[in-house]
């Protein structure tokens, strides 16, 4: 039986380049023969993807902050059961686009919900699936929105306004130091290939992936 795999989350503001970095890392892992699963939150499986459609639906402007937080937590639990746990049991490295730190940044710092409420509704994830590493792609939201050429009008979260995204970014920055050795910043000021090389080096240093 293989050892339990490692679990890595990618975090950051909208347009920080998570998907690109996950794709580049996945290509590198493929070249090095590292078995891995690439997935995302909210989503990753049939039920969680259905919950995602409800959360992000631009029509649902009346959704309460608490409902939003609970839906993210619900999608998370299902995704852990359907996708993350089986992959970890197969000994694979799991790359997950967003995790609990998104709830702390968006629903906590962004919406203003108390951390204790978020910890309570995410207690299953926190007790059983704390990631080995969460890579925070550190780019301020104004720069990130520029990169992705503005806001997607159909996405309820992206439409939340500039002040919201500034609070989210500040929330992320505050988490540096709160989860030592787990929640770490990646400097994204260089090209996407330079950022990819930095991420690979961080994973090698921690023994999460073998050196080339
Ligand atoms: P994502 O697919 O990463 O959006 P993008 O690729 O545009 O950055 O995430 C969807 C949205 O959900 C994003 O606006 C962040 C938000 N989110 C939360 O607010 N809380 C959470 O717990 C998670 C996982 C995501």
Boltz pocket constraint, residues with backbone or C-beta under 6 A from the ligand:
constraints:
  - pocket:
      binder: B
      contacts: [[A, 12], [A, 13], [A, 14], [A, 15], [A, 40], [A, 41], [A, 42], [A, 72], [A, 97], [A, 98], [A, 99], [A, 100], [A, 102], [A, 103], [A, 104], [A, 106], [A, 107], [A, 157], [A, 158]]
      max_distance: 6.0
